[in-house]
Amino acid sequence: MRGAGNLSETEYINAADLIGIDDQQANEALLGELGKMNPVKRQETIKKLIPTKIPSQGSRAEFEKHFIELPQHAKENLQQGKLRLADMLIYAIKPITGHVTKMFKEQDIVRLSITNISKSRLPKNMTLLVSGIYLLQGQAESLEEEALMQTKFSSIESIGAIVNGEISFKVNKKDLLAPGQSNRSFIGGNSKGPIGYHKLDNPRLIPDDTEIELNIELGTIKGIPPNTVLFAGLHGTATIP
């Protein structure tokens, strides 16, 4: 049973999902591994298979609930300690130049203060559990890259054309948000997060090397100040080396 002998040493609450002990064959293999252990080791391992009274918090807890959905290589690397879980914010800054702003593009490259992913894909071996999304706006001095890097961002609430627009979020061409999602989700009175943050009630996993599409669609661009720039961020927990 791959990884069963290391369960007593794992940091994860529901480590059972990492090694896939739901099917009968895996259960039998696990029992065999437990039988080979000394009593102390066996007891430590069994405790790891039973949820504790002090569960993980926030997006980490959400990630652990999705262990069973992880790609096999990610499961194995977590079991072996080659990957671990960490807080993550994938972000991009883009100017509004038309009715549709594509926050992640195929031609993007990692550029500090502009975006931290290339080609609209996560780095190899990174799987991200998206717990929430940021959407903010600001006015740059110009649309030159240096000016974009200095933009101060705030709520979209003051710009009606943005508030009344929509956001679409797809991974591998599949919707992760229901079509027609209003940008009003990102303004005012949200007790679940900071300014411009929309907490997802249905967190989603994004595997590595999979195309991410996050588009802001506007019915009109009238009333939008010159050089308006958008900041979008995917917040959650990710696997890292």
N, C-alpha and C positions, 0 to 999 in steps of 0.2 A: 504494500500500500504506500504509494509515493507520498512522503511528507508526514506520515502518521507518527513516526518516531520523533519528529521535531515539534509536535503540537504543544508539548509542555513548555517550549521555549518561545512560542510565537507571541507577538504583542497584540494580536487581533482578537476581538471578542468572539465573533462567530467563525473561528478558523475552520470549522467543518465544511463550510461552503467552498473554501479554497481548495480542499482536497476532494470534494464531490462525494460525500458519503451517503447520498440520498438513494442511490440504486442498490439493489440487493447484493450484487457482486462486490461492490465497494464496501458494503457493510460487513460482509463475511471476511474480506481481506483486513479490514480494520480490527475486527475481533481477533484475528490471528496475530496481528502485530501487538495488540494489547496483551495477549497471552504470553508473549515472549519477554515482556518487560518485568522488571522487579516491582514489588508492590508499591514502592514510593513513586517510581516513575509512572506506573500505571495510574495511580491516583491523580498525579499532576496532569497527566494527559486527559483523563476523563473530565477534570474540572474545566479544561480549555474547551471541551465540546459542549459544555452547558453554559448558557448566557449568565454572566455575573450580575450582581445587583448594582454595579457602577458601570453603565454602558458608556460607549463613546458619545461625544456630543457633536452637534452641528453637521457640517457636510461630511465629516469623517464617518459619523454614524450612518449617514445616507449611503456613503460609498460602500461600507461593509455590508449593508443590506443588498447591494448589487453584486457581491462577490461572484455569485453563481453565473452572472452574465458576462464576466470578464473573458477576453480571449485567452485561450489555453496558455500561450506563452507568458502572459501577464500573471496568471495564477501560479505557474511554476516559478517564475522569478520572485514573486512575493514569498512563496514558501521557502525558497532557498536563500532569502535575504538579499538578493541582487537588486531588488526594488523595494521601496518603502513608500508610505503615504505622506503627503505634504500639502499644505495650503497652496492654492494656485489661483492666479488671475491672468487669464489670457486676454490681451487687449489690442485695440487698434484705434488709431486716430485718422479720420478722413474728412476732407472738406465737403460741404454740400455744393455740388455743381450742377444738379439737376433734380428730377423728381424721384430718382432712385439712387441711394448711396450704398454701395457694396462695401461693407466694413472689412471683409477679408477677400483678397483677390489672389488668383493664381500667380500673378507676377510679384507678389509681395516678398520681401526679404526681411529678415530680422534687422531692426534698426531701433536702437535705444531711443525711448520716448516717442516712437511712432507705432511700432508693433513688435510683439515678441514671438511671433511664429512666421514661418515662411510658407509660401505656396498654399495658403489657407488650410494647412494641415498641422496637426500636433507632431512634435518630434518623435522619432522612433522610441518605442517602449514607454511612451507616456499615454496613459488612459485617464481621461478627465471626467469626473462626475460633476456636471453642471448643477449647482445648487441654486444659483440666481444669476441675473443679468443686470449689468449697469448700462444706462444710457444717459449721457450728459452732453451739454452743448457749451460752446464758448466762441468768442470772436478773436481771431488771430490778426496781427498787424498786416499780414499778407499771406499768400498761399505758398510762400517758399517754405522749404522743409524746416529751416531754422526757426521761422516764425511759428510754425505748427507746434514745434517742441516747447515753445514758451506759453502756449495758450492756457489760460485759467478757465476751468470748467465749472459749471453750475447746473442747476435744474433746467430741464427743457420747458418748465411751466410758463415762462414768460414769452414763449414764441408759439403762438397759436397754430401756425402751419405745421410745426413739428408735433405738438401735442395731439393734433387731430389726424396725424398720419398713422401708419401701421408698421409693424415689425414682422419680418418673416425669419425663421430660424430653421435651417435644414442641415442634416448630416447625411452624406452619401445619398443626396436627393430625397431623403425622407424627412417629413415635417417633425420637428421636436416641439413646436408650438402650434396650436390650432391656427389654420389660415385666418387672416383678418384680425389678428391680435392688435388691439389699439395701443398706441404709445402712452395713453393715459395711465397705463399700469405703472409708469415710471415717475408719476408725480404725486406729491402731497399725502400726508396722513398714513404713510406706510410704516407701521410699527415693527415690521419684520426686518428692517435694514436701514442703511443710511440713505442720503439724498441720491435720487436717480437709480435706486436699486429695486428690482422686482424679484421677490423670492418665489421660486418655482414650487408649486405644490406637487409637481410631478417631475422630480429630478431625473436627468438623463445622462447616460454614459456616452462618451465619445472615445472610440478607440484611436490608436495612432494611425497615421498615414491614411486618414479618411477626410474627404473634402468637407469643409465647414462653410456654410453660407449664412451670413447674417446681414440682412438687407433692411434699410429704412426707406419706406415708400411714402411719398408725400403727394397729396392731392393738388397742392399748389406750392409754389416757392415765393409767392408774394408775401411781403412783410418780414421776410427773413433777412437780417442784417448782412451786409457784405462780409465776406471772409468768415462766415460761420462754419465752425468745425464741430464734428461729432466725436465723442469718445464712447466706445462700446467695450464692455468687458464681460467675460464669462468667468464667474467666480465659483470655486468649489475645491475639491480635493483631487489630487492627481498622483499617479505613480511616478517616482523619480529614482535615479540610481542612489 
